[in-house]
Amino acid sequence: MSSQIARTKRAQPLHSLTYRLCSRKVLHSRCFTSLGLVAGLSYVAALASQLWSFYVYGHLFSWHTCVLTFTFFVAGAGLVGARNALVSVNPRISPTLLHAVVSIASDLSTWGLVLYYVVANIVLETVLFRPAEGLGRDYTHLTTFISEKGISQVNERVIIMIVFGYHLGLAHGLLHLLQQRDWISFPAVHLSTVAHVRSNLVHIGKKSALFASIFTVLFWFGYNIFLSPILIRMAMKFIAKDVLYHSSQHGPRWWSIDLAFRLFWNTFITTALLESVHAICDQFLSKTMEVTNTSVDPNACLISGLNVEGSNASPESILTYHAFQELHQLAGYSPSRRADIFNDVICVPSTWKQISTKCLQVMNKGAARIESLNPKAPGAPAENVNGLTRRKLAPGKGGAVETDIFNTAKPLKESTSFVQQTLDGVQDMLDSLKGASTEELLAQQRLAEEVAAGKKVDPTLRPVTGPRKRPEVLAFRWLAKTISDFVATRPWLQKQLSSSGPRPNPAVLPVMDDYQLVIWSFQSMARMVNASFREDKMGVVQNDIPAILESMVGLLTSLEKFVGSAQFQTAVSSSESAHAFVGVRSVAMVQALKTSIYQIVHTFKNHLGDFVLAPVTVERLRQFVDLDD
């Protein structure tokens, strides 16, 4: 009875909260599980951080171990919260590295994330550097008393502890942003959390060791060469004036190998913990939630998830992705749920109709976004006639002659070097500033005044008859020629600075924003249509098969045009990772879409003639039928 009541009220706005309410239980349980794993990893990190003292087995449950475990746990739990708050379903792709840096710097959450890493690492290093016995001995005061010398001196270990934690946190924050750790992908095969962490354990260890080695070496040399003298002088001005510093330092030295190794080990332990937390977050955020199984009406709950506010928008809601992921899962591996969808014809529109309509909307939106970048069918190419551009239009639409108002007297240079392009641009800017200098303008004004007054004209004052080369223009051209000659004699530099053809179009980047949603949509439709051949007793799917095939074929046609276009080839051949990322996704979507269409054609090969399809769709489907034969 409750199921029928829920099905009759699907159109109510309150029902849009159903998927959100049901997903809370799954999200809460996963959050507590992830925090439990973080607590276990924190205890392991606390024990491993004491290995340098070689008596860790006597302190398995000591007070110092508990303090270290709690500190690691707070840092890991904070990272879990940050990942859950900043999670995104699309990578941050920008036309150039400069655009990426500007977009990162303009986001307020970026600075908050970096601040979290800095504070967390300073606290971690403060606790890690403290000895197990006498937590405050020589590690809390900026000055220390050296009994054997009878003097007070700056305690540099406090300085290096804070500075090291600050730089380590800054490095972790920048690494988080550059590697886009907030973006998640949805793997096709889901492992258990333990198996996932275990499979990535070797990779995490190697990555953490490499990062710790590079960071420790850079920090050790940078601190001893640059930071140490500056910070010591600042500390001596900050503390009492009677502090003596004429004797040897009470702190790090070049030969303090023990301190350098301890810095490396602390960095390795901290990095390994944070990397493990990232692996746990990736597993829990991308794993199928199976929310609808706990609902009173699973079909209605699934429909509300597909229509969660933010669906088919930018950025998409993470709950929408989980709803489409669950639809993709049950369409292929849950016969009972498929039968429930096929047999649900009580409400209007039916469950199948609402699900198929939503999937078709996603596919049509993706096809329209791709088609907007495909070149339109033009007429003949333009001709250049006496400085005019004669553009041939389509037959029957006449023609026109357009004046090329941007055609300059000198032909444009086709330079392939990035340096040469920059120099040409600056030179054109300076050429527009050519004219009489200030002295020449004053002399011309003085000459005009004397002529107007009827005075005798000074023969040394000549009127300016035309623009002259200004000194800054001559200087720049000399500098440009020098740089061009320098680059021309070094082939390796030309290879690094060459632009390798035209620049990619930035409009190509958002083409694959809904990549995962589009793939799940047509794969879910293909699975449901194939299963309906034997499982759909009510025949609700047959009426929508033509629309599904036409949408799939239309999306495939747009994709193939885009993949074969010049701007796609330019993007793929570009050295910028963002455009290469779009190229890989486009090719993968083409292959996945062909597979889905072939599955439907193979199942309904003997019944395709019963469907009313557009001629373009029929011609394209005939290729799949011939392939099946």
N, C-alpha and C positions, 0 to 999 in steps of 0.2 A: 504494500500500500504506500509506504513512504517513497519507494522508487517511482511509482506512478505520479505521486504528487510532485516530486522533484522534476520529473520530465515535463509536466504541464506548466512549470514555472520557469523554464529556461530563458524565456525572453526578458525576465525581470532584471533590472540593473544590479540587484543584490547578488545575483548568481555569478557575476564576474569576479567576486571575491572567493569563490569556492576553491579554485586551484591555489590561490594564495594561502588560504586557511589550511588546506590539506598539506601544502608543502612545508608549512612551519614545523610540523612534527618531524619530517625527514631532515630538515635543515638543523633543527635543534639536536637531534640525535647524532648527526654527523659532526656537529660542532663539539659536542661533549666527547665524542670518540677521538676527534683530532686533538683536543686538549689533553686527553689521556695519553695519546702517543707522544705529544710534545713533552709531557711530564716525564715519561720514560726516557726520552732522548736527552732531556735536561740532566737527569741523574747520571746517565752514561757520560755526558760531556763534563759534569762536575768531577767524576772520578778520573776521567782521562786528563783533565787539566792539572791534576796533582801528580801525574806520573814523573814529572821532573824531579820531585823530591824522593822518589823510590821507596816510599813507605805508605802508599795509598791503601794497602790491604789492612793496615791498622786503623784506618779512618773511614771505613765504609759507611758508617752512620754517625760520624762526628758532627759537631756543631758547624765546623767550617764547610763540610760537605753539604749540609742542609742549607747553609747560606748560599753556596754556589748553585745548588740545584734550584732554589727559589729564584735566584737572579736570572739564570738561564731560562727558567719557565716563564717568567714575566716578559722577557725579551721575545721568546717564541710565541707566546699568547698574543702579544701586541702585534706581531707580524701576521698571525692568523686573522686578527680583527682588521688589519689594514688590507689584507688581500680580499677579505669578504666585502669590505666597503668599496674598494676601488676596482673590483673585478669587471672586466670588459670582454665582450665576445668577438670583437674585431681588433686586429692589430693596428697600431698607430703607424700608418704609412704616410710619408711626406715626399714631395717631389725631390727635394735635396736634403742634405744633412743640415743645412742652415735653417730650412723650414722646420725640421724636426726639433732642433735646439730652441727655436723661437716658440714653438707650440708647447714644449715642455716647460720653458721658463715662464710662460704666461699663465700657467695653471697653478692656482693657489695650493691645490692638494699636493703638487710636486714638492713644494717647499716644506709642507707639513710632513711628508714622507721622509725627506732627507733629514729633517730635524729629529724625527723619531729614531732613525738609524744612528745619528750622532749621539743623542742622549743615551740610547740603549748601549752603545759600544763604550762610551765613557764610563757608565756605571759598571759594565762587565769588566773592563780593564781595571777599574778601581778595586773591585772585589778579587779579581784574579791575581793582582800583584800583592795583595796582603798575605802575610804568612799565616799558617794555620794556628800558631800560638802567638799570643800578643797581637791582636788584630790592629792595634793602633801604633805599634812600635815603628818609629822612623818612617811612617807612611802617611801620616795625617798632618804633619807640620811642614811648613815651607823652609824652616831652618832646623838644623840638627847640630848637636854638640859632639865634637870629636874629642874624646877623653885623652887619647894618646898625644894629641897636640895642644889641648887646652884652649881651643878656639871654637867659635860658632861659625857655621858655614851653610851655604844654600844647599838644601836637600834636593838635588837634581832629579832623584828618582820620582818625586811627586810631579815634577814638571813633565818628565818624559812619559809618565803614566797618563796624564791628562791629554797631552799633545798626541800621543799615540792613539788613544781612544777616539779623539776627535777626527784624526785623519782616516782611521779605519772605518768609522761610521760614515764619513763622507764618501769613501771609496765604495762601501757597500750600497749606499744610496744611489750613487751614480750608476753602479753596475745593475741595480734593480731597474732603473729607468731605461738604460740603454738596451738591456735584454728584454724589456717589455714583460716583466714578470706578472703584471696584472692581467695580461691577455691569456685566455685559456683556449685550448683546442679540445675537440671532442673525439677521442680515439674510437676506432671501430671495435676493438677488442678491449674489454674491461677486465683488469686483474684485481685481485684482492689488494687491500692496502699493504699488507705485509709483503706480498709478492712484488708489488709495485716498488716499494722502498728497497727491497732486497735486489731487484733487478737494476736499480739505479745506484746501488751502494758504491760499486767500483767507480762509476762515473763521477759521483759526488766526491769520493776520496781524491781522485786524480785532479778534478777541477779545484777543489779546496787547497790541495798541496801546491798546485801551480800558482794560484792566486796568493797564497801565503808566502811563497818564495819570492815572487816578484815584488809584492808590497813590502816585505821585510827588508829586502835589499835596498829598495828605493828610499824607504823611510830611514834606514840606518845611515846611509851616506848623506841623505839630505839633512838629517838632524845634526849630525856631527860637523858637517861643513857649514851649514847656513843657520839653522835654528838655534843651536845650543848657545853660541855667543850672544845672540840677540835676547833670548829668553832669560839668560843668566843676568844680564845687565838690567833688564826690566824687573826681575825679581829682587835684585839688590836695591833698586830704587823704591820698590814697594815695601820692603821690610825695614827693620831697624838699620840705622846708619853704622852701628858698631860691628856689623857682620864683616868678618874678614874673608877675603877670597884670594889671597895671594898664594895660598898653598894649593896642593893638588885637589882636584874635584872629589867630592863625595858622591859619585854617580857614575854614569857610563863612560867608557873609554873605547878607543878603537879595538883594544885587545880584550874587551869584556865579552868573550864568546858566550859565557853563560847567559848574560842578559839578552844577547842577540838571539840565541836559541829559544829563550823563553818567549820573546816577542813572536818568533815564528810559530811556536807551538800554540800560543794563545790565539793567534790569527787563524791557524788551521782549525782549532776546535770551534771557534766562533763561526767561521765560515761554513764548516761542515754542518753545524747545527742549523744555521739559517737555510742552507741548501736543502737539508732534510725536511724542514718545515715547508719550503716551497713545493717539494715533491708531494707531501701530504695534502697540501691545499689543491694542487693540480688534480690529484686523484679524487678528492671529495667534491670539488666544484664541477668536474666534468662527468662524473659517473651518473648513470641513469638513476633517477630518483624513484620511479614507480609510485608516483603520488596517487594516481587514480584508483589503485587497488584498495586503498583504505577509505574511499569515499562511498557514501550511500548509493549514489548513481555515478558509476565510473565514466560512462559516456558523457554525461553532462559536465562532469568535472574536467574531462579532457577537452571538451569544446571551450569551456571557460578559460582553460590554459592557453589554447591556441589564439584566443582573443584577448589575452591580457593586455592591459594598457601599455603601449610601447611596441606592440607587435607591428612589424612592417614599417618601423620608423627608425630613425638614427639618433641615438644608439638604441638597439633593441634590448628588450628586457631579458634578463638571464632566465626568468621563469618561462618565457616564450620558447627559448631554445630547449629547455628541459621538456616542455610539452611536446614539441615537434620530435625530440629525441625519443620520447616514450611512444609517440605514434609510430615512428619508424621501427621501433623495437617490436611492438605488438602486431604491426602489420606483417611482419615476417616470421614471428616465433610464438604467437599466441592464437591458436585456432579458436579457443573459446571466446576471446575478446572480439575477434573478427566476426564470429557468428552473432554475437550480441549486437554489433554495429549493423550488420546486414538485416537482422530481424527487427530492429527498432524502427517501426513505421507508424507508431502511435501519434507522435507529435508532428507538427508541420512547421518548418521543414524537418525532414527526418535527420537522424544522426549522420548518416552517410552524406546527405546533401550538404549539411553544414561543414563537415570535414573536407569534402571535395571542393567546396566553394572556397574555403580558406586556402587550401593548397594551390588551387588554380590562380587565386589572387597573387600569391607569392611568386609563382612561375611567370605570370604575365607581367608582374612588376619588374622582375629580373630581366625578362626579354625586352621590355620597353627601355630599361636603363642601358642595356647593351646596344639596342638598335639606335639609340640617340647618338652613339659615337660612330656608327657605321656610315661611310660616305654615301651620299645620295647619288642616284644615277644621273650623272651630268650629260650634257651634250658633247660636242666635239671640243677638243682643247682650244684654249684661247690663242689668237694670233696677234702678233705685234706688227702694226702697220704704221710707219712714220710717227713713231712716238705715241700712237694711239693703241688701245687694246680693243680688238674686235672679238667679241665674245659670241660664239655660235650657240644659240639656244636649241631646244628640242624642235623637231620638225613640226611645222604648222603654227609655231609660236613666234615667228618672226626673228629678227635679229636686232642687235644694238651695237653701237660704237661708243665705248666709254673712254674718256680721257684719263690717262694714268696721271693723276695729280701728284702722286708720290714719286714719279720718275724723275730723278735728279740728272744733272748734266753729266756727272761722272758715274760710270757703272759701279754697282755694288761689288765689293770684294767678297769672294767666297773663301773665307779663311777657315781652316779646320783646327787651328790651334786655339786653345782657350786663352792663352796669353795674347795672341794676336787679335782675337776678338775683343778683349778688354782694351787693348791699346787703341784699336780702331775706334771703339766707342768713345773713349776719352778724347781722342784726336778730333773726332767730329764735333764733340762738345766745345773744344777749344777753337775749332775753326769757325764756329758760329759766333765766337767772341772777337773775331778778328776785326780790326778797325784802327782808327787813329789813336795814338797814345794820348795820355793826359797832356804832355808838353805840346804835342801837335795841335790838340784842340784849343789850348790856351793861346798858342801862336795864331791860329786861325781866327779866334775871336778878337784878338788884338789887331790883326790886319783888317778885319771888317770894321772895327771902330775907327781906325785911322782913315780908312777910305771914306767912311761916312762923314768924318769931320773935315775932310778936304786936306788932310795933312799929306806930307810927302811920305810915300811908302818906303819902309826900310827894305832894301833889296835882299837882306838876309832872311826875311820872312817870306817863305814860299807857301802858297796855298796847298793844302793837302788834296791831291788829285785823285787819290784812291786809297783803299785799305792797304795797310802794310802789315808785315809779319810782326806781331808783338813779341817781346823778348821771352815771355813765358811759353808761347807757342813754339818758338825755336828751341828753347831748352827742352821742352817735352819731346819734340820730334827727335832731338839728338838722343835723349834717354830711351825713347821707343826703339830707335835704330840700334842702339847698343844692346838692349835686351833681346831684340829679335836676332841679332847676330850671335849673341851668346847662346840662345836656345837652338839656333840653326846648326851650331857646331857640336851639339850633344844629342845624339839620337835617342838615348835612353830617357832624357828629359822631355823630348817631343812625344814619346810614347805615353808618358805619364800625364802630359797636359793636353793631349789630343782629345777632341770631343767625339770622335768616332761617328761622325755623321750628325744628323739633326737631333735636337734635343727631344726627349719623350714628352708627350702631351700630359700635363698634370691631370686633365680630366679623365684619364684612363684609370687613375687610382681607385675611385669609389665604385668601379664597375662590379667588383666582387665583394661588396659589403655584406650582402645576404647570401654569401656562397654556401654556408652550411645549411641555412634554411631552405634554399632552393633545392639543394641535393636531397635533403630529407623529404621535401615535398614530392618531387617526381619519383623518388624511389619508393615512398610510401604508397603513392597512387599506383605504381606498377605492381607492387606486391599485393595490394588490395584487389586490383583488377584481375590479376592472375588467380588469386584465391577464389574470387567470385565465380569463376567458371564452374567450380564444383560445390562451393559452399553457399552461394547466394540463392536461396530457395525462393525469395520474394522478387527477385529480378530488379532490385533498386539500383544496381550498378550499371546495368546495360544502357540505360538512357544517357548516362554521362560519359560513356567510353569515347564517343566522337569528340566531345569537347576536350577530354583529357589528351587524346592523340593529337588534336590540332594544337593545343598549347605546347605539348612536348616538341612537336615538329617545328612550330614557330620559334621556340627557344633554341632548338638545335640550329635552325637556319641563321638566326641572329648571331649565335656563337661562332659558327663556321665563317660567317662574313667577317666577324671581328678578328678571329684568329688569322684569317688570310689578308687582313688589311695592312697597309704600310705602317700605321701607327702602332699596331701590335708588334710587328717585327722590330720597329724602333725601340719599343719598350723592352722587348725580350733581350735585344742585343745591348741594352744599356747596362752600364756597370753599377747602377743604383739598385740596391736590393729591393726597394719598394716596387719598382716596375717589374723586376724579375719575379717577385712574389705574385703579382697579378697574372703574369704569363703562366706560371705553374698551375695556378688555380683554374685558369681558363681551359687549359688542355685537360686537366683532370675532370672538369665538369663535362666537357665534350664526350670523353670516354664513358663516364658514368651515365650520361643521358642516352647515348647510343645503346648501352647495355639494357637500360630500362625499356626503351622502345622495342628492342629486339625480343625481350621477354613477353611483352604483350602481343607482338606480331606472331611469335611462335605459338602462343596459347590459342589465339583467335584467328589463326591463319585461314581456316576454312569458313569463317564467319565474317571476315572483313567486308565482303560484298554486301552484307546486310546493313551496314552503317552508311549514313549519308555524310560524306566528307567532302571538303573543298578539293578542287582539282590539284592544287599545289601539294596538299597533304597526301593525296592518293599517289602522286608521282614519287614522292619521297618514300612513302611506305613500301612502294613496289621494289625499291632497292633492298629493303630489309627482307621482303618475301623472297627475292631472288637469292639473297645470301642464305636464307634458311633452306632453300631447295638445294 
